[in-house]
Amino acid sequence: MSPIIVIGTGLAGFNLLKELRKLDQETPVILLTSDDGRNYSKPMLSTGFTKSKQADELAMGGPEQTATAFNATVRTGVTVTAIDRAAKEVVLGDERLAYSKLVLACGAEVFRPPLEGDGLDRVYTVNDLMDYARFREAVAGKKTVLITGGGLIGCEFANDLTNGGYQVHLVEPVGRCLPALLPEQASLAVSDALSKLGVVFHFGVFVQRVDQHGDGVRATLSDGSTVEADLVLSAVGLRPRIALAEAAGLETGRGIRVDRCLRTSDADIYALGDCAEVDGHVLLYVLPLMAAARALAKTLAGEETPVSYGVMPVSIKTPACPVVCMPPPAEVAGEWEFEIDGHHVKGLFRDAEGQLRGYALTGDACGERMKLNKELPALF
């Protein structure tokens, strides 16, 4: 019998294997990854400086431990170059591996905005544990970091690096932090708290070029101003990895399109996690990923199980001003109402019928998340 092959060993791939082995201990499973295959929690990458953790200390185990604990084969440092759907094989250069079922858990890749200048080798991204190790080594002994992007990852790293003793400048073109997740009142609470911590914000501009300047860099912003730093951390956003699926002729949109059972347009190929577009939804967060892993494990074990997305709040690790939010659906018309006490903001979004459809909580107001979750309708 050909094995189940899973491409990717991040949270999606690892948790799928863990959930599958609760139901089926014998079906052969092969995990393929282009990185070193260590098991780690990606959300912990933006807490490493606060906790003074090196990359090795964030890893919970190596590929050998995963293979032994879950009766699987883990192949590291390999790149899947193609999927031969007709032959039901994945192609690794000159090698081919047959599969019974194939799972794409490829994650998302960092969006890299076009930059000019001769200092681009000092622009880093952190999207996995190996990236974190490189960035951690590069920033050792340095003092100032410029972060491009004021979304979830940018704000979390701004708080984390400041806690680690670095001077942080953050550039966000939209004009406020966390613009895709929070209404303005909650955004202001977060930026004010981070400013008090020492983060310097540059709102309404973007980085145009990064040039070498002494032992560091000089970034030129779109308004002509400059910021000097030791290096740059780019946190502009993520895009689902869909190139492999596209090349194989699978249906794609913003992500790899799958139904509620996480099945692609090919009945023997599935996708989950950050690379997947589930029934029209692309959710690059942990809660939907975990729900998908549990559902897909049941399907692969023989019990076809559609994933259910209940209330999927997003927690943002900014200890200076903790945030929990449930952004309202874009197609729902309604209004926000607020209770504000300094950094403690309770924002509720209600539709025309008065039904709660979203919320934004900061500071002490985060304690109300469980009560509010009970009022919200499930996503599906």
Contacts in CASP RR format, 6 or more apart in sequence:
PFRMAT RR
TARGET T0000
AUTHOR 0000-0000-0000
METHOD contacts of the structure
MODEL  1
MSPIIVIGTGLAGFNLLKELRKLDQETPVILLTSDDGRNYSKPMLSTGFT
KSKQADELAMGGPEQTATAFNATVRTGVTVTAIDRAAKEVVLGDERLAYS
KLVLACGAEVFRPPLEGDGLDRVYTVNDLMDYARFREAVAGKKTVLITGG
GLIGCEFANDLTNGGYQVHLVEPVGRCLPALLPEQASLAVSDALSKLGVV
FHFGVFVQRVDQHGDGVRATLSDGSTVEADLVLSAVGLRPRIALAEAAGL
ETGRGIRVDRCLRTSDADIYALGDCAEVDGHVLLYVLPLMAAARALAKTL
AGEETPVSYGVMPVSIKTPACPVVCMPPPAEVAGEWEFEIDGHHVKGLFR
DAEGQLRGYALTGDACGERMKLNKELPALF
1 27 0 8 1.000
1 28 0 8 1.000
1 100 0 8 1.000
2 28 0 8 1.000
2 88 0 8 1.000
2 98 0 8 1.000
2 99 0 8 1.000
2 100 0 8 1.000
3 27 0 8 1.000
3 28 0 8 1.000
3 29 0 8 1.000
3 30 0 8 1.000
3 73 0 8 1.000
3 97 0 8 1.000
3 98 0 8 1.000
3 99 0 8 1.000
3 100 0 8 1.000
4 20 0 8 1.000
4 27 0 8 1.000
4 28 0 8 1.000
4 29 0 8 1.000
4 30 0 8 1.000
4 99 0 8 1.000
4 100 0 8 1.000
4 101 0 8 1.000
4 102 0 8 1.000
4 103 0 8 1.000
4 300 0 8 1.000
5 29 0 8 1.000
5 30 0 8 1.000
5 31 0 8 1.000
5 32 0 8 1.000
5 90 0 8 1.000
5 97 0 8 1.000
5 99 0 8 1.000
5 101 0 8 1.000
5 102 0 8 1.000
5 103 0 8 1.000
6 13 0 8 1.000
6 16 0 8 1.000
6 17 0 8 1.000
6 29 0 8 1.000
6 30 0 8 1.000
6 31 0 8 1.000
6 32 0 8 1.000
6 102 0 8 1.000
6 103 0 8 1.000
6 105 0 8 1.000
7 32 0 8 1.000
7 33 0 8 1.000
7 80 0 8 1.000
7 90 0 8 1.000
7 102 0 8 1.000
7 103 0 8 1.000
7 104 0 8 1.000
7 105 0 8 1.000
7 106 0 8 1.000
7 244 0 8 1.000
8 31 0 8 1.000
8 32 0 8 1.000
8 33 0 8 1.000
8 105 0 8 1.000
8 106 0 8 1.000
8 107 0 8 1.000
9 31 0 8 1.000
9 33 0 8 1.000
9 35 0 8 1.000
9 37 0 8 1.000
9 39 0 8 1.000
9 63 0 8 1.000
9 66 0 8 1.000
9 74 0 8 1.000
9 76 0 8 1.000
9 105 0 8 1.000
10 33 0 8 1.000
10 39 0 8 1.000
10 40 0 8 1.000
10 42 0 8 1.000
10 105 0 8 1.000
10 107 0 8 1.000
10 128 0 8 1.000
11 41 0 8 1.000
11 42 0 8 1.000
11 273 0 8 1.000
11 286 0 8 1.000
11 289 0 8 1.000
11 290 0 8 1.000
12 105 0 8 1.000
12 107 0 8 1.000
12 272 0 8 1.000
12 273 0 8 1.000
12 274 0 8 1.000
12 275 0 8 1.000
12 289 0 8 1.000
12 292 0 8 1.000
12 293 0 8 1.000
13 31 0 8 1.000
13 103 0 8 1.000
13 105 0 8 1.000
13 272 0 8 1.000
13 293 0 8 1.000
14 39 0 8 1.000
14 66 0 8 1.000
15 289 0 8 1.000
15 290 0 8 1.000
15 293 0 8 1.000
16 103 0 8 1.000
16 105 0 8 1.000
16 272 0 8 1.000
16 293 0 8 1.000
16 296 0 8 1.000
16 297 0 8 1.000
17 29 0 8 1.000
17 31 0 8 1.000
17 66 0 8 1.000
17 70 0 8 1.000
17 72 0 8 1.000
18 70 0 8 1.000
18 293 0 8 1.000
19 293 0 8 1.000
19 294 0 8 1.000
19 296 0 8 1.000
19 297 0 8 1.000
20 27 0 8 1.000
20 29 0 8 1.000
20 297 0 8 1.000
20 300 0 8 1.000
20 301 0 8 1.000
21 70 0 8 1.000
21 71 0 8 1.000
21 72 0 8 1.000
22 297 0 8 1.000
23 297 0 8 1.000
23 298 0 8 1.000
23 301 0 8 1.000
24 300 0 8 1.000
24 301 0 8 1.000
25 71 0 8 1.000
26 71 0 8 1.000
27 300 0 8 1.000
27 301 0 8 1.000
28 73 0 8 1.000
29 70 0 8 1.000
29 71 0 8 1.000
29 72 0 8 1.000
29 73 0 8 1.000
30 72 0 8 1.000
30 73 0 8 1.000
30 74 0 8 1.000
30 75 0 8 1.000
30 97 0 8 1.000
31 66 0 8 1.000
31 72 0 8 1.000
31 73 0 8 1.000
31 74 0 8 1.000
31 75 0 8 1.000
32 75 0 8 1.000
32 78 0 8 1.000
32 80 0 8 1.000
32 90 0 8 1.000
32 92 0 8 1.000
32 97 0 8 1.000
33 63 0 8 1.000
33 74 0 8 1.000
33 75 0 8 1.000
33 76 0 8 1.000
33 77 0 8 1.000
33 78 0 8 1.000
34 77 0 8 1.000
34 78 0 8 1.000
34 79 0 8 1.000
35 76 0 8 1.000
35 77 0 8 1.000
35 128 0 8 1.000
35 129 0 8 1.000
35 130 0 8 1.000
36 62 0 8 1.000
36 63 0 8 1.000
36 76 0 8 1.000
36 77 0 8 1.000
36 129 0 8 1.000
36 130 0 8 1.000
37 62 0 8 1.000
37 63 0 8 1.000
37 66 0 8 1.000
37 74 0 8 1.000
37 76 0 8 1.000
38 59 0 8 1.000
38 60 0 8 1.000
38 61 0 8 1.000
38 62 0 8 1.000
38 63 0 8 1.000
38 129 0 8 1.000
39 59 0 8 1.000
39 60 0 8 1.000
39 61 0 8 1.000
39 62 0 8 1.000
39 63 0 8 1.000
39 65 0 8 1.000
39 66 0 8 1.000
40 58 0 8 1.000
40 59 0 8 1.000
40 60 0 8 1.000
40 61 0 8 1.000
40 129 0 8 1.000
41 58 0 8 1.000
41 60 0 8 1.000
42 128 0 8 1.000
43 286 0 8 1.000
43 317 0 8 1.000
44 53 0 8 1.000
44 58 0 8 1.000
45 58 0 8 1.000
45 126 0 8 1.000
45 128 0 8 1.000
45 129 0 8 1.000
45 131 0 8 1.000
45 132 0 8 1.000
46 126 0 8 1.000
46 153 0 8 1.000
46 154 0 8 1.000
46 156 0 8 1.000
46 157 0 8 1.000
46 160 0 8 1.000
46 317 0 8 1.000
47 53 0 8 1.000
47 156 0 8 1.000
47 160 0 8 1.000
47 317 0 8 1.000
48 58 0 8 1.000
48 132 0 8 1.000
48 160 0 8 1.000
49 160 0 8 1.000
49 161 0 8 1.000
49 163 0 8 1.000
49 164 0 8 1.000
49 165 0 8 1.000
49 166 0 8 1.000
50 159 0 8 1.000
50 160 0 8 1.000
50 163 0 8 1.000
50 164 0 8 1.000
50 319 0 8 1.000
52 164 0 8 1.000
54 133 0 8 1.000
54 136 0 8 1.000
55 129 0 8 1.000
55 130 0 8 1.000
55 132 0 8 1.000
55 133 0 8 1.000
55 136 0 8 1.000
56 133 0 8 1.000
58 129 0 8 1.000
58 132 0 8 1.000
59 129 0 8 1.000
63 74 0 8 1.000
63 76 0 8 1.000
64 74 0 8 1.000
66 72 0 8 1.000
66 74 0 8 1.000
67 73 0 8 1.000
67 74 0 8 1.000
78 92 0 8 1.000
79 92 0 8 1.000
79 93 0 8 1.000
80 90 0 8 1.000
80 91 0 8 1.000
80 92 0 8 1.000
80 244 0 8 1.000
81 91 0 8 1.000
81 92 0 8 1.000
81 93 0 8 1.000
82 90 0 8 1.000
82 91 0 8 1.000
82 244 0 8 1.000
82 247 0 8 1.000
82 248 0 8 1.000
83 89 0 8 1.000
83 90 0 8 1.000
83 91 0 8 1.000
83 102 0 8 1.000
83 244 0 8 1.000
83 245 0 8 1.000
83 247 0 8 1.000
83 248 0 8 1.000
83 269 0 8 1.000
84 90 0 8 1.000
84 91 0 8 1.000
84 96 0 8 1.000
85 248 0 8 1.000
85 249 0 8 1.000
85 266 0 8 1.000
85 269 0 8 1.000
87 96 0 8 1.000
87 98 0 8 1.000
88 98 0 8 1.000
88 99 0 8 1.000
88 100 0 8 1.000
88 102 0 8 1.000
88 268 0 8 1.000
89 96 0 8 1.000
89 97 0 8 1.000
89 98 0 8 1.000
89 99 0 8 1.000
90 96 0 8 1.000
90 97 0 8 1.000
90 99 0 8 1.000
90 102 0 8 1.000
99 268 0 8 1.000
100 268 0 8 1.000
101 268 0 8 1.000
101 269 0 8 1.000
101 270 0 8 1.000
101 300 0 8 1.000
102 268 0 8 1.000
102 269 0 8 1.000
102 270 0 8 1.000
103 269 0 8 1.000
103 270 0 8 1.000
103 271 0 8 1.000
103 272 0 8 1.000
103 296 0 8 1.000
103 300 0 8 1.000
104 244 0 8 1.000
104 245 0 8 1.000
104 256 0 8 1.000
104 264 0 8 1.000
104 269 0 8 1.000
104 270 0 8 1.000
104 271 0 8 1.000
104 272 0 8 1.000
104 275 0 8 1.000
104 276 0 8 1.000
105 271 0 8 1.000
105 272 0 8 1.000
105 273 0 8 1.000
105 275 0 8 1.000
106 240 0 8 1.000
106 241 0 8 1.000
106 244 0 8 1.000
106 271 0 8 1.000
106 274 0 8 1.000
106 275 0 8 1.000
107 240 0 8 1.000
107 241 0 8 1.000
107 273 0 8 1.000
107 274 0 8 1.000
107 275 0 8 1.000
108 127 0 8 1.000
108 238 0 8 1.000
108 239 0 8 1.000
108 240 0 8 1.000
108 241 0 8 1.000
108 274 0 8 1.000
108 275 0 8 1.000
108 284 0 8 1.000
109 127 0 8 1.000
109 238 0 8 1.000
109 239 0 8 1.000
109 241 0 8 1.000
110 125 0 8 1.000
110 127 0 8 1.000
110 234 0 8 1.000
110 236 0 8 1.000
110 237 0 8 1.000
110 238 0 8 1.000
110 239 0 8 1.000
111 236 0 8 1.000
111 237 0 8 1.000
111 238 0 8 1.000
111 239 0 8 1.000
112 125 0 8 1.000
112 234 0 8 1.000
112 236 0 8 1.000
113 148 0 8 1.000
113 206 0 8 1.000
113 207 0 8 1.000
113 234 0 8 1.000
113 236 0 8 1.000
115 123 0 8 1.000
115 207 0 8 1.000
115 208 0 8 1.000
115 209 0 8 1.000
115 210 0 8 1.000
116 208 0 8 1.000
116 209 0 8 1.000
116 210 0 8 1.000
117 209 0 8 1.000
117 210 0 8 1.000
117 211 0 8 1.000
118 211 0 8 1.000
118 212 0 8 1.000
119 210 0 8 1.000
119 211 0 8 1.000
119 212 0 8 1.000
119 217 0 8 1.000
120 210 0 8 1.000
122 138 0 8 1.000
122 210 0 8 1.000
122 212 0 8 1.000
122 216 0 8 1.000
122 217 0 8 1.000
122 230 0 8 1.000
122 231 0 8 1.000
122 232 0 8 1.000
123 210 0 8 1.000
123 231 0 8 1.000
123 232 0 8 1.000
123 233 0 8 1.000
123 234 0 8 1.000
124 131 0 8 1.000
124 134 0 8 1.000
124 135 0 8 1.000
124 138 0 8 1.000
124 231 0 8 1.000
124 232 0 8 1.000
124 233 0 8 1.000
124 234 0 8 1.000
125 131 0 8 1.000
125 233 0 8 1.000
125 234 0 8 1.000
125 235 0 8 1.000
126 132 0 8 1.000
126 135 0 8 1.000
126 153 0 8 1.000
126 157 0 8 1.000
126 233 0 8 1.000
126 235 0 8 1.000
127 238 0 8 1.000
135 233 0 8 1.000
138 231 0 8 1.000
139 145 0 8 1.000
139 161 0 8 1.000
139 166 0 8 1.000
139 230 0 8 1.000
139 231 0 8 1.000
142 166 0 8 1.000
142 230 0 8 1.000
142 231 0 8 1.000
143 166 0 8 1.000
143 167 0 8 1.000
143 230 0 8 1.000
144 166 0 8 1.000
144 167 0 8 1.000
144 168 0 8 1.000
144 169 0 8 1.000
144 228 0 8 1.000
144 229 0 8 1.000
144 230 0 8 1.000
145 161 0 8 1.000
145 166 0 8 1.000
145 167 0 8 1.000
145 168 0 8 1.000
145 169 0 8 1.000
145 229 0 8 1.000
145 230 0 8 1.000
145 231 0 8 1.000
145 232 0 8 1.000
145 233 0 8 1.000
146 168 0 8 1.000
146 169 0 8 1.000
146 170 0 8 1.000
146 171 0 8 1.000
146 207 0 8 1.000
146 217 0 8 1.000
146 219 0 8 1.000
146 227 0 8 1.000
146 229 0 8 1.000
146 231 0 8 1.000
146 232 0 8 1.000
146 233 0 8 1.000
147 154 0 8 1.000
147 157 0 8 1.000
147 158 0 8 1.000
147 161 0 8 1.000
147 168 0 8 1.000
147 169 0 8 1.000
147 170 0 8 1.000
147 171 0 8 1.000
147 232 0 8 1.000
147 233 0 8 1.000
147 234 0 8 1.000
147 235 0 8 1.000
148 171 0 8 1.000
148 206 0 8 1.000
148 207 0 8 1.000
148 232 0 8 1.000
148 233 0 8 1.000
148 234 0 8 1.000
148 235 0 8 1.000
148 236 0 8 1.000
149 170 0 8 1.000
149 171 0 8 1.000
149 172 0 8 1.000
149 173 0 8 1.000
149 234 0 8 1.000
149 235 0 8 1.000
149 236 0 8 1.000
149 237 0 8 1.000
150 158 0 8 1.000
150 170 0 8 1.000
150 171 0 8 1.000
150 172 0 8 1.000
150 177 0 8 1.000
150 178 0 8 1.000
150 179 0 8 1.000
150 235 0 8 1.000
151 172 0 8 1.000
151 177 0 8 1.000
151 178 0 8 1.000
151 179 0 8 1.000
151 180 0 8 1.000
151 181 0 8 1.000
151 235 0 8 1.000
151 237 0 8 1.000
152 178 0 8 1.000
152 181 0 8 1.000
152 314 0 8 1.000
152 316 0 8 1.000
153 235 0 8 1.000
153 237 0 8 1.000
153 238 0 8 1.000
154 170 0 8 1.000
154 233 0 8 1.000
154 235 0 8 1.000
155 170 0 8 1.000
155 177 0 8 1.000
155 178 0 8 1.000
155 190 0 8 1.000
155 194 0 8 1.000
155 316 0 8 1.000
155 318 0 8 1.000
156 316 0 8 1.000
156 317 0 8 1.000
156 318 0 8 1.000
157 233 0 8 1.000
157 235 0 8 1.000
158 168 0 8 1.000
158 170 0 8 1.000
158 194 0 8 1.000
158 199 0 8 1.000
158 318 0 8 1.000
159 194 0 8 1.000
159 197 0 8 1.000
159 199 0 8 1.000
159 317 0 8 1.000
159 318 0 8 1.000
159 319 0 8 1.000
159 320 0 8 1.000
160 317 0 8 1.000
161 168 0 8 1.000
161 233 0 8 1.000
162 168 0 8 1.000
162 194 0 8 1.000
162 197 0 8 1.000
162 198 0 8 1.000
162 199 0 8 1.000
163 197 0 8 1.000
163 319 0 8 1.000
167 198 0 8 1.000
167 200 0 8 1.000
168 198 0 8 1.000
168 199 0 8 1.000
168 200 0 8 1.000
169 199 0 8 1.000
169 200 0 8 1.000
169 201 0 8 1.000
169 202 0 8 1.000
169 227 0 8 1.000
169 229 0 8 1.000
170 177 0 8 1.000
170 194 0 8 1.000
170 199 0 8 1.000
170 200 0 8 1.000
170 201 0 8 1.000
170 202 0 8 1.000
171 202 0 8 1.000
171 205 0 8 1.000
171 206 0 8 1.000
171 207 0 8 1.000
171 219 0 8 1.000
171 221 0 8 1.000
171 227 0 8 1.000
172 179 0 8 1.000
172 201 0 8 1.000
172 202 0 8 1.000
172 203 0 8 1.000
172 204 0 8 1.000
173 204 0 8 1.000
173 205 0 8 1.000
173 206 0 8 1.000
173 222 0 8 1.000
174 203 0 8 1.000
174 204 0 8 1.000
175 203 0 8 1.000
175 204 0 8 1.000
176 184 0 8 1.000
176 187 0 8 1.000
176 188 0 8 1.000
176 191 0 8 1.000
176 203 0 8 1.000
177 187 0 8 1.000
177 190 0 8 1.000
177 191 0 8 1.000
177 194 0 8 1.000
177 201 0 8 1.000
178 186 0 8 1.000
178 187 0 8 1.000
178 190 0 8 1.000
178 316 0 8 1.000
178 323 0 8 1.000
179 187 0 8 1.000
180 327 0 8 1.000
181 314 0 8 1.000
181 316 0 8 1.000
181 323 0 8 1.000
181 325 0 8 1.000
181 327 0 8 1.000
181 360 0 8 1.000
182 190 0 8 1.000
182 323 0 8 1.000
182 325 0 8 1.000
182 360 0 8 1.000
183 336 0 8 1.000
183 338 0 8 1.000
183 347 0 8 1.000
183 349 0 8 1.000
183 360 0 8 1.000
185 336 0 8 1.000
185 338 0 8 1.000
185 340 0 8 1.000
185 345 0 8 1.000
185 347 0 8 1.000
185 360 0 8 1.000
186 323 0 8 1.000
186 325 0 8 1.000
186 345 0 8 1.000
186 347 0 8 1.000
186 360 0 8 1.000
186 361 0 8 1.000
186 362 0 8 1.000
189 321 0 8 1.000
189 340 0 8 1.000
189 342 0 8 1.000
189 343 0 8 1.000
189 344 0 8 1.000
189 345 0 8 1.000
189 362 0 8 1.000
189 363 0 8 1.000
190 316 0 8 1.000
190 318 0 8 1.000
190 320 0 8 1.000
190 321 0 8 1.000
190 323 0 8 1.000
190 343 0 8 1.000
190 362 0 8 1.000
191 201 0 8 1.000
192 321 0 8 1.000
192 343 0 8 1.000
193 318 0 8 1.000
193 320 0 8 1.000
193 321 0 8 1.000
193 343 0 8 1.000
194 201 0 8 1.000
194 318 0 8 1.000
194 320 0 8 1.000
194 321 0 8 1.000
195 201 0 8 1.000
196 320 0 8 1.000
197 320 0 8 1.000
202 221 0 8 1.000
202 225 0 8 1.000
202 227 0 8 1.000
205 221 0 8 1.000
205 222 0 8 1.000
205 223 0 8 1.000
205 225 0 8 1.000
206 221 0 8 1.000
206 222 0 8 1.000
207 219 0 8 1.000
207 220 0 8 1.000
207 221 0 8 1.000
207 222 0 8 1.000
207 232 0 8 1.000
208 220 0 8 1.000
208 221 0 8 1.000
208 222 0 8 1.000
208 224 0 8 1.000
209 219 0 8 1.000
209 220 0 8 1.000
210 217 0 8 1.000
210 218 0 8 1.000
210 219 0 8 1.000
210 220 0 8 1.000
210 232 0 8 1.000
211 217 0 8 1.000
211 218 0 8 1.000
211 219 0 8 1.000
211 220 0 8 1.000
212 218 0 8 1.000
213 228 0 8 1.000
215 230 0 8 1.000
216 228 0 8 1.000
216 229 0 8 1.000
216 230 0 8 1.000
216 231 0 8 1.000
217 228 0 8 1.000
217 229 0 8 1.000
217 230 0 8 1.000
217 231 0 8 1.000
217 232 0 8 1.000
218 226 0 8 1.000
218 227 0 8 1.000
218 228 0 8 1.000
219 226 0 8 1.000
219 227 0 8 1.000
219 228 0 8 1.000
219 229 0 8 1.000
219 232 0 8 1.000
220 226 0 8 1.000
221 227 0 8 1.000
238 274 0 8 1.000
238 284 0 8 1.000
240 254 0 8 1.000
240 255 0 8 1.000
240 256 0 8 1.000
240 274 0 8 1.000
240 275 0 8 1.000
240 276 0 8 1.000
240 277 0 8 1.000
240 282 0 8 1.000
240 284 0 8 1.000
241 274 0 8 1.000
241 275 0 8 1.000
242 252 0 8 1.000
242 253 0 8 1.000
242 255 0 8 1.000
242 256 0 8 1.000
242 275 0 8 1.000
245 252 0 8 1.000
245 256 0 8 1.000
245 264 0 8 1.000
245 271 0 8 1.000
245 275 0 8 1.000
246 252 0 8 1.000
248 266 0 8 1.000
248 269 0 8 1.000
249 265 0 8 1.000
250 256 0 8 1.000
250 257 0 8 1.000
250 264 0 8 1.000
250 265 0 8 1.000
250 266 0 8 1.000
250 269 0 8 1.000
251 257 0 8 1.000
251 264 0 8 1.000
251 265 0 8 1.000
252 277 0 8 1.000
253 277 0 8 1.000
254 277 0 8 1.000
254 282 0 8 1.000
255 275 0 8 1.000
255 276 0 8 1.000
255 277 0 8 1.000
255 282 0 8 1.000
256 264 0 8 1.000
256 271 0 8 1.000
256 275 0 8 1.000
256 276 0 8 1.000
256 277 0 8 1.000
257 264 0 8 1.000
257 265 0 8 1.000
257 277 0 8 1.000
257 280 0 8 1.000
258 264 0 8 1.000
258 270 0 8 1.000
258 271 0 8 1.000
258 272 0 8 1.000
258 276 0 8 1.000
258 277 0 8 1.000
258 278 0 8 1.000
258 279 0 8 1.000
259 279 0 8 1.000
259 306 0 8 1.000
260 278 0 8 1.000
260 279 0 8 1.000
260 306 0 8 1.000
260 307 0 8 1.000
260 380 0 8 1.000
261 270 0 8 1.000
261 295 0 8 1.000
261 296 0 8 1.000
261 299 0 8 1.000
261 304 0 8 1.000
261 305 0 8 1.000
261 306 0 8 1.000
261 307 0 8 1.000
262 270 0 8 1.000
262 271 0 8 1.000
262 272 0 8 1.000
262 276 0 8 1.000
262 278 0 8 1.000
262 292 0 8 1.000
262 295 0 8 1.000
262 296 0 8 1.000
262 299 0 8 1.000
262 307 0 8 1.000
263 269 0 8 1.000
263 270 0 8 1.000
264 270 0 8 1.000
264 271 0 8 1.000
270 296 0 8 1.000
270 299 0 8 1.000
270 300 0 8 1.000
272 278 0 8 1.000
272 289 0 8 1.000
272 292 0 8 1.000
272 293 0 8 1.000
272 296 0 8 1.000
273 288 0 8 1.000
273 289 0 8 1.000
273 292 0 8 1.000
274 284 0 8 1.000
274 289 0 8 1.000
276 282 0 8 1.000
276 292 0 8 1.000
278 288 0 8 1.000
278 292 0 8 1.000
278 307 0 8 1.000
278 309 0 8 1.000
279 380 0 8 1.000
281 288 0 8 1.000
281 309 0 8 1.000
281 379 0 8 1.000
281 380 0 8 1.000
283 289 0 8 1.000
283 309 0 8 1.000
283 312 0 8 1.000
285 312 0 8 1.000
285 314 0 8 1.000
287 312 0 8 1.000
287 313 0 8 1.000
288 309 0 8 1.000
288 312 0 8 1.000
291 307 0 8 1.000
291 308 0 8 1.000
291 309 0 8 1.000
291 310 0 8 1.000
292 307 0 8 1.000
295 305 0 8 1.000
295 306 0 8 1.000
295 307 0 8 1.000
295 308 0 8 1.000
296 305 0 8 1.000
296 307 0 8 1.000
298 304 0 8 1.000
298 305 0 8 1.000
299 305 0 8 1.000
308 378 0 8 1.000
308 380 0 8 1.000
309 378 0 8 1.000
309 379 0 8 1.000
309 380 0 8 1.000
310 378 0 8 1.000
310 379 0 8 1.000
310 380 0 8 1.000
311 326 0 8 1.000
311 373 0 8 1.000
311 376 0 8 1.000
311 378 0 8 1.000
311 379 0 8 1.000
312 326 0 8 1.000
312 379 0 8 1.000
313 324 0 8 1.000
313 325 0 8 1.000
313 326 0 8 1.000
313 359 0 8 1.000
313 369 0 8 1.000
313 373 0 8 1.000
314 324 0 8 1.000
314 325 0 8 1.000
314 326 0 8 1.000
314 327 0 8 1.000
315 322 0 8 1.000
315 323 0 8 1.000
315 324 0 8 1.000
316 322 0 8 1.000
316 323 0 8 1.000
316 324 0 8 1.000
316 325 0 8 1.000
321 343 0 8 1.000
321 362 0 8 1.000
321 363 0 8 1.000
322 362 0 8 1.000
322 363 0 8 1.000
322 366 0 8 1.000
323 360 0 8 1.000
323 361 0 8 1.000
323 362 0 8 1.000
323 363 0 8 1.000
323 366 0 8 1.000
324 359 0 8 1.000
324 361 0 8 1.000
324 366 0 8 1.000
324 367 0 8 1.000
324 369 0 8 1.000
325 358 0 8 1.000
325 359 0 8 1.000
325 360 0 8 1.000
325 361 0 8 1.000
326 358 0 8 1.000
326 359 0 8 1.000
326 360 0 8 1.000
326 372 0 8 1.000
326 373 0 8 1.000
326 376 0 8 1.000
327 358 0 8 1.000
327 360 0 8 1.000
328 334 0 8 1.000
328 349 0 8 1.000
328 357 0 8 1.000
328 358 0 8 1.000
329 357 0 8 1.000
332 351 0 8 1.000
332 357 0 8 1.000
333 351 0 8 1.000
333 352 0 8 1.000
334 349 0 8 1.000
334 350 0 8 1.000
334 351 0 8 1.000
334 352 0 8 1.000
334 357 0 8 1.000
335 349 0 8 1.000
335 350 0 8 1.000
336 347 0 8 1.000
336 348 0 8 1.000
336 349 0 8 1.000
336 360 0 8 1.000
337 347 0 8 1.000
337 348 0 8 1.000
337 350 0 8 1.000
338 345 0 8 1.000
338 346 0 8 1.000
338 347 0 8 1.000
338 348 0 8 1.000
339 345 0 8 1.000
339 346 0 8 1.000
339 347 0 8 1.000
339 365 0 8 1.000
340 346 0 8 1.000
343 362 0 8 1.000
343 363 0 8 1.000
344 362 0 8 1.000
344 363 0 8 1.000
344 364 0 8 1.000
344 365 0 8 1.000
345 360 0 8 1.000
345 361 0 8 1.000
345 362 0 8 1.000
345 363 0 8 1.000
345 365 0 8 1.000
346 359 0 8 1.000
346 361 0 8 1.000
346 365 0 8 1.000
346 368 0 8 1.000
347 359 0 8 1.000
347 360 0 8 1.000
347 361 0 8 1.000
347 365 0 8 1.000
348 356 0 8 1.000
348 358 0 8 1.000
348 359 0 8 1.000
348 372 0 8 1.000
349 356 0 8 1.000
349 357 0 8 1.000
349 358 0 8 1.000
349 359 0 8 1.000
349 360 0 8 1.000
350 356 0 8 1.000
350 357 0 8 1.000
351 357 0 8 1.000
355 377 0 8 1.000
356 372 0 8 1.000
356 375 0 8 1.000
356 376 0 8 1.000
357 376 0 8 1.000
357 377 0 8 1.000
358 372 0 8 1.000
358 376 0 8 1.000
359 369 0 8 1.000
359 372 0 8 1.000
359 376 0 8 1.000
361 367 0 8 1.000
361 368 0 8 1.000
361 369 0 8 1.000
361 372 0 8 1.000
END
